[in-house]
């Protein structure tokens, strides 16, 4: 019997990656890794908790989408929903959430946990399959925007499907983190790259085909992208690391979180 060779580890590099390549790579990555992701982080995320990032900032206290008592009856779109934990929390507040994700396997986990009161949609955030003005609110907790080559296209799509006065809140890795190694320990505290280098981070196979892509934008880039899409920035939240959180999550840790921000949350409004 001939034994198949073990697949080689992807090569990490910095190079250009366009929209189509990024979308294909990230869809495949999340489909392959959804099971491990939910096993590793499912307890922290919970089944019906709305957490904005590894620091553990909860919407129940932050109220970045607005007062909790005003969520009832609101149509809400969650972009890059994963297993729809945030949407499940929104449904419990009386909202009517739709959880959208690029990954079929992530949405299967949403079904496994339970999707009562939550609509599930598999689609690309750059081409939202909804009519203009379909939603009162939109949100994205580390979903879609870090992984797309054209963030303005996504933001413009969000603006299109929001009703006038609608709010969009999204969290991403804080841009300053791109200047530091993605390590939770002391080795992650020294600058190793230029903050201004926008070259995407790419993991590729032995043929050079991208299997994971992440795109860097500076803080200024994010603000300009929001404005270019026709949205208005009303707040920028940089959560501090709370004393209760002792968990390491990739490059996020209490050590680093007490010194440099790890998450940036942009609160936007469609006028």
Secondary structure, 3 states (H helix, E strand, C coil): CCCCCCCCCCEEEECCCCHHHHHHHHHHHHHHHHHHHHHHHHHHHCCCCCECCCCCCEHHHHCCCCCHHHCCCCEEEEECCCCCHHHHHHHHCCCEEEEEECCHHHHHHHHHHCCCCEEEEECCCCCCCCCCCCEEEEEEECCCHHHCCCHHHHHHHHHHHEEEEEEEEEEEECHHHHHECCCCCHHHHCECCCCCCCCCEEEECCCCCEEEEECCCCHHHHHHHHHHCCCEEEEEECCCCCCCCCCCECCECHHHHCCCCCEEEEEEECC
